[in-house]
């Protein structure tokens, strides 16, 4: 049971990393756009509550969204903790 949970958490972590990397590329309407939408749909339910508590940090004309970093760290800690059980 814990092994399955660990695999699911690791897959979610990979999806989060993929979303972070793909967010640097503009949507072109091709296959990449479909992948970006899919990753958004599966990661946004976790990121949105964190973003509501921790709004993006303003950096001049830009804003840095810290929610993926917070979720990434929490997931890593959770995976590490569950791996020891």
N, C-alpha and C positions, 0 to 999 in steps of 0.2 A: 504493500500500500504506500509506504513512504517512498519506495523506489519510483513508483509511477508519478507521485507528486513532484519528486525531484526532476524527473524527465520533463514534466509539463512546465515547471518553473524555468528550467533551462531553455526550453523551446520559446517560452515567452520572452526570456532575456534576449535570445537571438532575434526575435521579432522586433523587440525594442531597439536593439542595436541597428538593425536594418532600417527601421524607421528614422532613426537619428541620421544615418548616413544618407539615405535617400532624400531627406528633407533639404539637403544642400543643393539638390538638382531641381530645376524648374520642371513642372508638369508639361509633357509634350503631347499628351493625348494617345500615346502608344501603349505598349505592354507595360512599360515602367509606371505609367499612370495608374493602371489597374492594380499593380503590386502595391503602390503607395496607398491607394484607397483601401485595399485589404488590410495592410499593416495599420493604417489609421483606425479602422473599425475594431481591430482586436486589441489595440493598445490604449486607445482614447478612454475607455471606461475606467482604466486604472490611473491614467495621467490626469484626467479632469478633476477628481477630488483633491489631488495634491496641488494642482494649479490653482484651485479655489482658495486653498490655505496659504500657498506660497506664490504670489503673483510674479510675473516676469520682472526681472531687474532691468531698469532703464539704463542704457549706455548711450547717452546722447540721443541720436535719432533712431537707434535700434533698441531692441529689448531682448534680453537673454532669458529663455525659458529654462528654469532650473528643475522643473518637475521630472524630466527623464533622468537626470543625474541622481535625484533623491530616490526615485523608484529603482534605479539600477543598483544603488548602494544597499537599499533595503532588501532587494531580491538576493543580492550576493550574500548578505548576512543570513537571510533565511535559508538559503541553500546550504551554506556552511553549517548552520545550526542543525538542520535536518539531516545532513550527511553524517553527523556525529551520533545520531540516535541509533 
